[in-house]
Amino acid sequence: MATTSAIGTSSIDVNAIVSQLMTVEQQPITKLNTREASYQAKLSAFGTIQGAVANFQNTVRNLSNASSFQAVTATSSDTGTITASALTSALSGKYSIEVSSLAQAQTLVAAGQASISAAIGTGTPTTLSFDAGTISGTLSGGKYNAGATFTSAGNGLKTVTIDSSNNSLQGIRDAINAASLGVTASIINDGSAAPYRLVMSANNTGALSSMKISASGDTSVSSLLANDPAAGTAIGALGQNLSESVTGLNADIKVNGIAVSKASNSISDVIPGVTLKLSKLTGTPVTLTVAQDTASVSQSVNDFVTSYNALSKTLSDLTAYNTATQKGATLQGDATVRNLQGKLRAVLNTAVSGAGSLTSLSQIGITFQRDGSLALDSTKLNTVMQNNFSDVAGLFASTGKASDSLVTYNSVTSATQPGSYAVNVTGLATQGNALASVAPGSLTISAANDTLDMIINGISTSITLTSKTYTSAQELATEVQSKLNGASALSGAGISVSATLDAGRISITSNSYGALSSVLASGGNGLTNLLGTATSTTGQDVTGTINGANAAGYGQSLSSTSGDSQGLSVLVNGGALGSRGTVSYAQGYAYLMNNLATSVLASDGTLSASKDEINSSIKNLAARRSTLQQRLIGIEARYRAQFTALDGMLSSMNTTSTYLTQQLAQLAKL
């Protein structure tokens, strides 16, 4: 009888054994992963700190600038009648204002026409000349009575031509509007038999913008539009053909009892630094209060305290130790955070120098609490601002103040240290000038003598004067100044001049100061008539010392180049030679905090350095993990080969055992 032997099977679970062994082998990688998770948590924590520092910097940045403390408010007791705005240069005060007349623009209305498109006249070219000025006389039924006068403002005539291409009512309207005459034309339908009426309104308000319109050409156009307020009842080309529906008026007001008349309802040259906007007449005087904007400063200081506390809490939370769980926060004991906390407290605990009578935050009601946060006593802050507002700015911002009224603090650099520095002036800045050798030869300017070539501050330009007979040498000098200042080559470079008379001779002076300030008459057919052989003088830079050391002069600017005052710049606006007092420079708390935040957040700052170090550690961990993972692949392969071989051996032994058992069983049956 034939026998078979069973094939042996393995009694070893190779996969389970290898898996368990690899779990042990994986422990170094598990530890690396745990360390990486810790690093990632720190990286996230530093990101949170960066965000908190950035938010804090956004708050302190405004307070670090002195301009934040220069805002001025102008408050009207009746905003329906008068509103106002104020520049930082406005001085505090109260003003009683009465409005008896509002400024308005003159409006003239032509006789009605049956059609807006029908031709008026024959199409003969007609020149309409517009002049602006004042009218004195009695108005009756839209016309000025005999005896009225028109006085030109002297701005020159502006013209438009009406011909066969535009001699309809709508054509005249469009031609006037396209000619930039300072007048806006429109057409109104009044519903009458000849309903279409041309209406012309001055673009500017005020009595000085009243119109006189002269016409030369077609009789029909002239009889419709010519308007001389002094012509009485006359009509035609030299008459008064238009009706005045709105009289050009000035705004008449009283400020603290002083009568003022202005051409506009927006008035900016009565109260220095304040613009008034008039809306209606006053029944009773309106009180205007101009004062420092303490409310916005108070809010900014409150924001400073709130933002600092938010940053302080973020730092504390990330470095805290929980005694209940006996676990530290992510960045507990971190040197970078401790250093930042120390610097923040050091800034606030250090007295500010050069800021005036205020040297610490406690003087304005800001104090440290036991938990390291700040608290603000708003009542104390407001009291200090009412009594000593200017020094509050020095407590927070970067500020400078000169003791001499003609010396102005200009700027500093990062090298400038806080302190008080003496200023001594040895030479004042001067302006470039060209002085004519003789008075103008003729006041009559024509094509033969109307051009002048000049080089101002190194920039060349040519001007053409208006051809006419000038009433005086001063009027001619004013024309030269106007043309030069209107020259695009100069205005585009920010250059301007002043032209005056010196013993009857025209003197042209650059409005800039210093060695680059120059005026040179270089040619033109009007050179000899206007300036003769002009003498040119180049400007000089200011010279002097700051803090006892020679300073660099550029125009009116004097800048320190060494010592603690290095980078400090002042403007010397005239005055005497010699000692000019001192300039004090202070770095307030917000300014210092802003600088600290900038350094901390910089690409090479402490936070970035810590994050770079962590990222480097994470990169190293990744490299080590990769090496270990490659090693584990080999280990697993070796384990699997070994236990697979063992499994095969055991399987073979099991097969042999089974065979022997079977054979022995057969022998027993013999």
C-alpha positions in Angstrom: 0.0 0.0 0.0 1.4 3.3 -1.0 1.9 6.1 1.6 2.2 9.9 1.3 3.7 12.3 3.7 2.1 15.5 4.5 3.8 18.6 3.6 5.0 20.5 6.6 3.6 24.0 7.5 5.3 26.9 9.3 4.5 27.6 12.8 6.0 31.1 12.6 4.0 34.3 11.8 6.9 36.1 10.0 4.9 39.3 9.4 3.9 39.7 13.0 7.4 39.1 14.3 9.0 41.5 11.8 6.3 44.1 12.6 7.0 43.9 16.3 10.7 44.1 15.8 10.4 47.1 13.5 8.2 48.8 16.1 11.2 48.7 18.4 13.6 49.8 15.6 11.2 52.7 14.8 11.6 54.3 18.3 14.5 56.6 17.3 12.3 58.0 14.4 9.3 58.3 16.8 11.5 60.4 19.1 12.6 62.5 16.1 9.0 63.1 15.2 8.2 64.1 18.8 11.1 66.6 18.7 9.9 68.0 15.3 6.4 68.5 16.7 7.9 70.5 19.5 9.9 72.6 17.1 6.8 73.1 14.9 4.9 74.3 18.0 7.7 76.8 18.8 7.7 77.9 15.2 4.0 78.6 15.4 4.5 80.4 18.7 7.1 82.7 17.3 4.8 83.4 14.4 2.2 84.4 16.9 4.7 86.7 18.6 5.6 88.3 15.2 2.0 89.0 14.6 1.6 90.6 18.1 4.7 92.7 17.6 3.5 93.9 14.2 0.1 94.8 15.6 1.8 96.7 18.4 4.0 98.5 15.9 1.0 99.6 13.8 -0.4 101.3 16.9 2.8 103.0 18.1 3.8 104.1 14.6 1.3 107.0 14.6 2.3 108.2 18.0 6.0 108.0 17.0 5.5 110.9 14.5 5.2 114.4 15.9 2.6 115.3 13.3 0.1 113.1 15.1 0.1 115.6 17.9 -0.3 118.6 15.6 -3.9 118.1 14.5 -6.2 121.0 15.2 -9.9 121.1 15.3 -12.2 123.9 14.3 -15.7 123.5 15.9 -18.6 125.7 14.9 -21.6 126.3 17.2 -23.9 126.2 14.2 -22.7 123.8 11.5 -25.7 124.6 9.4 -24.4 128.1 8.9 -20.6 127.8 9.1 -18.3 124.9 9.0 -14.5 125.0 9.3 -11.4 123.0 9.0 -7.9 123.8 10.5 -4.3 123.1 9.5 -1.7 122.2 12.0 -0.4 125.7 11.9 -3.7 127.2 13.3 -3.5 128.7 16.7 -6.0 128.0 19.4 -8.7 130.6 20.0 -12.3 131.5 19.9 -13.9 133.7 17.2 -17.3 135.3 16.9 -18.5 135.2 13.3 -21.4 137.0 11.6 -22.4 136.5 8.0 -24.4 139.3 6.4 -23.9 138.3 2.7 -23.0 135.1 0.8 -20.7 135.2 -2.2 -22.5 134.5 -5.5 -21.5 134.5 -9.2 -23.0 136.9 -11.6 -25.5 135.5 -14.2 -26.5 137.2 -17.4 -29.5 136.3 -19.6 -29.9 137.1 -23.3 -33.2 137.9 -25.1 -35.3 134.9 -26.0 -35.0 133.2 -29.4 -37.5 131.1 -31.3 -35.0 128.3 -32.1 -31.8 127.0 -30.6 -30.6 125.8 -34.0 -31.5 128.6 -36.3 -28.7 130.9 -37.5 -28.4 134.3 -35.8 -27.1 136.9 -38.2 -25.2 136.4 -41.5 -22.3 134.3 -40.2 -19.9 137.2 -40.4 -17.0 136.4 -37.9 -17.8 138.1 -34.6 -15.3 138.4 -31.8 -16.8 138.3 -28.3 -14.4 139.6 -25.7 -15.0 138.8 -22.0 -13.5 141.0 -19.2 -14.0 140.4 -15.5 -14.2 143.2 -13.0 -16.5 145.1 -10.6 -19.7 147.0 -11.4 -20.7 150.1 -9.4 -24.3 151.4 -10.0 -28.0 150.9 -9.5 -29.7 147.8 -11.0 -33.2 148.2 -12.2 -35.1 145.5 -14.1 -32.0 143.5 -14.7 -30.2 146.5 -16.3 -27.8 149.0 -14.7 -29.0 152.6 -14.8 -27.0 155.4 -16.4 -24.0 156.4 -14.4 -22.9 152.8 -13.6 -19.3 152.0 -14.0 -17.3 148.9 -14.8 -13.7 148.5 -13.4 -11.6 145.7 -14.9 -9.8 143.4 -12.6 -6.9 143.6 -15.0 -6.8 139.8 -15.8 -6.8 140.5 -19.5 -9.5 139.9 -22.2 -10.6 136.4 -23.2 -12.1 135.9 -26.6 -14.2 133.5 -28.7 -15.1 133.8 -32.3 -18.7 133.2 -33.6 -19.1 132.6 -37.3 -21.2 130.6 -39.8 -20.1 127.4 -38.2 -21.5 128.2 -34.7 -23.9 131.2 -35.0 -26.9 129.3 -33.7 -27.9 129.7 -30.0 -26.6 126.2 -29.2 -23.5 126.8 -31.3 -22.8 130.0 -29.3 -23.3 128.1 -26.1 -20.9 125.3 -27.1 -18.3 127.8 -28.4 -18.3 129.8 -25.1 -18.0 126.6 -23.0 -15.1 125.3 -25.1 -13.1 128.5 -25.0 -12.3 128.4 -21.3 -13.5 132.0 -20.7 -14.2 131.6 -17.0 -17.9 131.5 -18.0 -20.4 128.7 -18.3 -23.2 129.0 -20.9 -26.5 127.2 -20.9 -29.9 127.4 -22.6 -33.2 127.7 -20.7 -36.7 127.3 -22.1 -39.0 129.9 -20.3 -42.1 128.8 -22.2 -42.7 132.1 -23.9 -43.2 132.8 -27.6 -39.4 133.1 -28.0 -38.6 130.7 -25.2 -34.9 129.8 -25.7 -32.7 132.1 -23.6 -28.9 131.9 -23.5 -27.7 132.1 -19.8 -24.1 132.9 -18.9 -22.8 132.5 -15.4 -19.3 133.4 -14.1 -17.4 130.4 -12.9 -16.1 132.3 -9.9 -18.1 134.0 -7.2 -17.5 137.5 -6.0 -18.1 141.1 -7.2 -14.7 141.1 -9.0 -16.0 138.3 -11.4 -18.8 140.4 -12.9 -18.7 140.4 -16.7 -18.3 143.0 -19.5 -18.8 141.5 -23.0 -17.7 143.4 -26.1 -18.6 142.3 -29.6 -17.1 143.2 -32.9 -18.6 141.7 -36.2 -22.1 140.6 -37.0 -24.7 143.1 -35.9 -27.3 140.5 -34.9 -24.8 138.6 -32.7 -23.5 141.8 -31.2 -27.0 143.1 -30.4 -27.8 139.9 -28.7 -24.6 139.4 -26.6 -22.7 142.7 -26.2 -23.1 143.9 -22.6 -21.4 147.0 -21.1 -22.9 147.8 -17.7 -21.8 151.4 -18.1 -23.8 151.8 -21.4 -27.0 152.7 -19.6 -30.0 152.1 -21.8 -28.0 151.9 -25.0 -28.3 148.7 -27.0 -26.4 147.2 -30.0 -22.7 146.4 -30.3 -21.8 149.0 -27.6 -24.9 148.7 -25.5 -26.2 146.7 -22.5 -28.2 143.9 -24.2 -28.2 141.3 -21.4 -30.2 141.2 -18.2 -28.5 140.5 -14.9 -30.5 137.8 -13.1 -28.0 137.2 -10.3 -25.6 139.9 -9.1 -22.0 139.0 -8.4 -21.5 139.5 -4.7 -18.7 139.0 -2.1 -19.3 137.2 1.1 -19.5 139.9 3.8 -18.7 138.7 7.3 -17.5 140.0 10.7 -14.9 138.2 12.7 -14.7 139.4 16.3 -16.4 142.6 15.1 -13.9 143.2 12.2 -15.6 143.5 8.8 -14.2 141.3 6.0 -15.3 141.0 2.4 -14.2 138.0 0.3 -15.0 136.7 -3.2 -15.7 133.2 -2.1 -17.8 131.4 0.5 -14.7 129.3 1.2 -12.4 131.7 3.1 -8.9 130.6 4.1 -7.0 133.9 4.6 -8.9 135.5 7.5 -8.0 133.3 10.5 -4.5 131.9 9.9 -4.6 128.2 9.2 -8.4 128.0 9.3 -10.8 127.6 6.3 -14.3 128.8 6.7 -17.2 127.5 4.6 -20.3 129.7 4.7 -23.7 128.2 4.0 -26.2 130.8 5.0 -26.6 134.1 6.8 -26.4 134.2 10.5 -29.2 135.3 12.8 -27.0 135.4 15.8 -23.2 135.3 15.9 -21.7 131.8 15.5 -18.8 130.8 17.8 -15.9 129.1 16.2 -13.5 127.3 18.6 -10.0 126.4 17.3 -8.1 124.0 19.6 -5.6 121.2 19.7 -7.2 117.9 18.8 -6.8 116.3 22.3 -9.5 113.7 21.7 -7.6 111.9 18.9 -4.4 112.0 21.0 -6.2 110.6 24.0 -7.6 107.8 21.9 -4.1 107.1 20.4 -2.6 106.9 23.9 -5.3 104.6 25.0 -4.7 102.4 22.0 -1.0 102.4 22.9 -1.8 101.0 26.4 -4.2 98.4 25.0 -1.9 97.2 22.3 1.1 97.0 24.7 -1.0 94.9 27.1 -2.1 92.6 24.3 1.6 92.0 23.3 2.6 91.6 26.9 -0.1 89.0 27.5 0.9 87.1 24.3 4.5 86.9 25.6 3.4 85.9 29.1 1.0 83.2 27.8 3.6 81.6 25.6 6.2 81.4 28.4 4.0 80.6 31.4 4.2 77.6 33.7 1.0 75.8 34.8 1.4 74.7 38.4 -1.7 72.6 38.3 -0.6 70.5 35.3 3.1 71.0 36.0 3.6 71.8 32.4 5.3 74.8 30.8 4.0 76.7 27.8 5.6 76.3 24.4 8.3 78.9 24.9 8.8 78.7 28.6 12.4 79.7 29.4 13.1 80.8 25.8 15.9 83.3 25.8 14.7 85.3 22.8 11.3 86.0 24.4 12.9 86.8 27.8 15.1 89.3 26.0 12.2 90.9 24.2 10.2 91.2 27.4 13.2 92.8 29.1 13.7 95.3 26.3 10.1 96.4 26.3 10.1 97.0 30.0 13.5 98.7 29.8 12.2 101.2 27.3 9.2 102.1 29.4 11.2 102.3 32.6 13.8 104.7 31.2 13.2 108.5 31.5 12.9 110.4 28.2 15.4 113.2 27.8 15.0 116.4 25.9 11.2 116.3 25.8 10.6 119.2 28.1 9.0 118.9 31.5 7.5 115.4 30.9 10.0 112.6 31.2 8.0 109.5 32.3 4.7 107.8 31.4 3.6 108.0 35.1 3.4 111.8 34.7 0.5 111.4 32.3 -1.3 108.6 34.1 0.3 105.5 32.6 1.6 103.0 35.3 2.7 99.4 35.5 0.4 96.9 37.3 1.5 93.9 39.3 0.9 91.6 36.4 3.2 93.6 34.1 0.4 95.3 32.2 -0.2 99.0 31.9 -3.1 101.1 33.2 -4.2 104.5 32.0 -5.7 107.2 34.2 -7.6 109.1 31.5 -8.4 112.0 33.8 -4.8 112.7 34.6 -3.9 112.4 30.9 -6.6 114.9 29.9 -5.5 117.3 32.6 -1.8 117.2 31.4 -2.9 117.8 27.8 -4.9 120.8 28.8 -2.0 122.4 30.6 1.1 121.0 28.7 0.0 119.6 25.4 3.3 120.2 23.5 5.4 118.2 26.0 3.0 115.2 25.6 4.2 115.0 22.0 7.8 114.8 23.2 7.0 112.0 25.6 5.9 109.8 22.7 7.2 111.0 19.4 10.5 111.9 17.9 10.5 115.7 18.3 12.8 118.7 17.9 12.5 122.2 19.2 14.6 125.3 18.6 14.9 128.1 21.2 15.4 130.7 18.4 12.2 131.7 16.5 14.1 131.9 13.2 15.8 128.5 13.6 13.6 125.5 12.8 14.2 121.9 13.6 14.2 120.0 10.3 15.2 116.4 10.6 17.5 113.7 12.1 19.0 110.4 11.2 19.3 107.2 13.1 22.7 108.3 14.3 21.3 111.4 16.1 21.2 111.0 19.9 18.7 112.8 22.2 19.9 116.0 23.7 20.2 119.7 23.5 22.7 121.2 21.1 24.1 124.7 20.6 23.7 126.4 17.2 26.1 129.0 16.0 25.7 130.8 12.6 28.7 132.3 10.9 27.0 133.0 7.6 23.4 133.3 6.4 22.1 131.7 3.2 21.5 134.0 0.3 19.5 133.8 -2.9 20.7 134.1 -6.5 19.9 137.4 -8.2 20.1 139.3 -11.4 19.9 143.1 -11.1 19.3 145.3 -14.2 21.9 148.0 -14.9 19.3 150.5 -15.8 15.5 151.1 -15.5 13.4 149.7 -18.4 14.1 151.7 -21.6 10.5 151.5 -22.7 7.2 150.4 -21.0 5.8 149.6 -24.4 6.3 145.9 -25.3 5.9 144.7 -28.9 7.1 141.9 -31.1 10.4 143.8 -31.3 11.3 143.6 -27.6 9.0 140.9 -26.0 11.3 137.9 -25.4 13.7 137.2 -22.6 16.0 134.2 -22.1 16.9 133.3 -18.6 18.8 130.6 -16.7 17.4 130.1 -13.2 19.2 127.6 -10.9 20.8 126.1 -13.9 17.6 125.6 -15.9 17.2 127.5 -19.1 13.9 129.0 -20.3 12.5 131.6 -22.7 9.5 133.8 -22.1 7.4 136.1 -24.2 5.8 139.1 -22.6 2.3 140.3 -23.4 2.5 143.1 -26.0 1.0 146.3 -24.6 2.0 149.6 -22.9 2.5 149.0 -19.2 1.5 151.6 -16.7 4.7 151.4 -14.7 8.0 149.6 -14.3 6.5 147.7 -11.4 3.7 146.3 -13.7 6.3 145.3 -16.2 8.3 143.6 -13.4 5.2 141.7 -12.3 4.7 140.5 -15.9 8.2 139.2 -16.0 7.7 137.4 -12.7 4.4 135.9 -13.9 5.8 134.7 -17.2 8.9 133.1 -15.6 6.9 131.4 -12.9 4.5 130.1 -15.6 7.3 128.6 -17.7 7.0 124.8 -17.7 10.7 124.3 -17.6 10.9 126.1 -14.3 7.7 125.1 -12.7 8.3 121.5 -13.6 11.6 121.7 -11.7 9.9 123.4 -8.7 11.7 126.7 -9.4 10.2 130.1 -9.0 11.4 133.7 -8.8 10.4 137.1 -7.5 10.7 140.2 -9.6 10.8 143.6 -7.9 12.2 147.1 -8.4 15.4 148.3 -6.9 15.9 152.0 -7.5 13.7 151.7 -10.6 15.7 148.7 -12.0 14.2 145.3 -12.3 15.6 142.8 -9.9 15.0 139.1 -10.4 15.6 136.8 -7.5 15.5 133.0 -7.3 13.2 131.9 -4.4 15.6 129.2 -3.5 18.7 129.6 -1.3 22.3 128.5 -1.4 25.1 127.8 -3.9 22.7 126.3 -6.4 20.6 129.4 -6.5 21.4 131.6 -9.5 19.8 134.0 -12.0 21.4 134.7 -15.3 20.0 136.8 -18.2 21.2 135.1 -21.3 19.4 136.7 -24.2 16.2 137.6 -26.0 15.2 140.7 -28.0 13.9 142.4 -24.8 17.1 141.9 -22.7 18.6 145.3 -23.3 15.3 147.1 -22.8 14.4 145.2 -19.6 17.7 144.6 -17.9 20.5 146.4 -19.8 23.7 144.6 -18.7 22.4 142.8 -15.6 24.7 141.9 -12.7 24.3 138.3 -11.5 25.0 137.2 -8.0 25.1 133.5 -7.0 23.5 132.5 -3.7 25.5 131.2 -0.7 24.9 128.3 1.6 24.4 128.9 5.4 27.6 128.3 7.5 28.0 127.6 11.2 28.4 125.0 13.9 26.2 122.5 15.8 27.3 121.3 19.2 30.6 123.1 18.7 31.6 121.3 15.5 31.5 122.6 11.9 28.2 121.7 10.2 27.4 121.2 6.5 25.4 123.9 4.9 23.0 123.4 2.0 20.8 126.3 1.2 19.2 127.3 4.6 19.8 123.9 6.0 22.6 123.4 8.5 23.4 119.7 9.3 25.7 118.2 12.0 28.2 115.7 10.7 29.8 114.4 13.9 29.3 113.6 17.6 26.0 112.9 19.3 24.3 115.5 17.1 25.3 113.8 13.9 22.5 113.9 11.4 20.6 116.7 13.1 19.4 119.3 10.6 18.0 122.8 11.2 16.8 125.5 8.9 18.2 129.0 9.6 15.6 131.4 8.3 17.5 134.6 8.7 18.4 136.5 11.9 21.8 137.6 13.3 25.2 135.9 13.1 26.6 134.3 16.2 25.0 132.1 18.9 21.4 131.2 18.0 20.4 129.3 21.1 19.9 125.5 21.1 18.0 122.8 19.4 16.6 120.0 21.6 15.9 116.6 20.2 13.9 113.9 22.0 13.1 110.3 21.3 9.7 109.5 22.9 8.4 106.1 24.0 6.4 105.4 20.9 9.3 106.3 18.7 11.6 104.0 20.7 9.0 101.2 20.7 8.6 101.5 17.0 12.3 101.3 16.4 12.5 98.2 18.8 9.6 96.6 16.8 11.4 97.3 13.5 14.6 95.7 14.7 12.8 92.7 16.2 10.7 92.1 13.0 13.7 92.7 10.6 14.8 89.8 8.4 18.0 89.7 10.6 16.1 90.4 13.8 15.9 88.2 16.9 12.6 86.6 16.0 13.7 85.7 12.5 17.0 84.3 13.9 15.1 82.1 16.3 12.8 80.9 13.5 15.8 80.3 11.3 17.4 78.2 14.0 14.3 76.1 14.5 13.9 75.6 10.8 17.5 74.5 10.6 16.9 72.0 13.4 13.8 70.7 11.6 15.8 70.3 8.5 18.5 68.4 10.4 15.8 66.2 11.9 14.4 65.5 8.5 17.9 64.5 7.2 18.4 62.2 10.2 15.0 60.7 9.8 15.6 60.0 6.1 18.9 58.2 7.0 17.2 56.2 9.7 14.3 55.3 7.3 16.8 54.1 4.7 18.6 52.0 7.4 15.3 50.5 8.6 14.5 49.4 5.1 17.6 47.2 5.2 16.9 46.0 8.8 13.4 45.0 7.9 14.6 43.2 4.8 17.2 41.4 6.9 14.7 40.4 9.6 12.3 39.2 6.9 15.0 37.1 5.2 16.1 35.6 8.5 12.7 34.7 9.8 11.6 33.5 6.4 14.6 31.2 6.3 13.8 30.0 9.8 10.3 29.4 8.8 11.5 27.3 5.9 13.8 25.4 8.1 11.1 24.7 10.7 8.8 23.7 7.9 11.4 21.2 6.6 11.9 19.9 10.0 8.1 19.5 10.5 8.0 17.6 7.2 10.8 15.3 8.3 9.1 14.7 11.6 5.9 13.9 10.0 7.6 11.4 7.6 9.5 9.7 10.4 6.3 9.4 12.5 4.6 7.8 9.5 7.4 5.3 8.9 7.6 4.4 12.6 3.8 3.8 12.5 4.2 1.5 9.6 7.0 -0.5 11.3 4.8 -1.0 14.3 2.3 -2.7 12.1 4.8 -5.3 10.8 
